[in-house]
Amino acid sequence: MLDIQTKTFNQLNTKELYDLLQLRSEVFVVEQDCVYQDIDGKDQKALHILGYKEDKLVAYTRIFQQGDYFEEASIGRVVVKENQRQFGYGYNIMNASIKAIEKYFKTLEIRISAQTYLKKFYNNLGFKEVGEEYLEDGIPHINMLKS
């Protein structure tokens, strides 16, 4: 099981910020071979959900309240370290993110922009596809909604 921590941008210390940016870059830029601007100016508005295993960051998301990213609350930058994916940490970090949205933003309605190949994963968490598939940074995505 992961040790989950929820922090605002200002609560992150330098090491935590470095670790989360390193994990995001490791997966979204290097592993997925996708050149894009990860540091997008939105981290300051987000709540950061950090998943630790033996004091190492292995899973992460950032969550937004209604109106800060989409009209609904949202979860983004969902990432699990490649060598840790067999343990179900994706479900752990997503369930923690959903609970954090309920607790801090007082809503059950959540929109995500999901990589299409992960549709079934998100379906298992209660998300349903809405609209058409689209390309984001060269990767097929679909909007999904949970309510």
Secondary structure as UniProt FT lines:
FT   STRAND          3..8
FT   HELIX           9..11
FT   HELIX           14..24
FT   HELIX           25..31
FT   TURN            32..33
FT   TURN            43..45
FT   STRAND          47..53
FT   TURN            54..55
FT   STRAND          56..64
FT   TURN            66..68
FT   STRAND          73..80
FT   HELIX           82..87
FT   HELIX           89..105
FT   STRAND          110..115
FT   HELIX           116..118
FT   HELIX           119..124
FT   TURN            125..126
FT   STRAND          128..136
FT   TURN            137..138
FT   STRAND          139..146
//
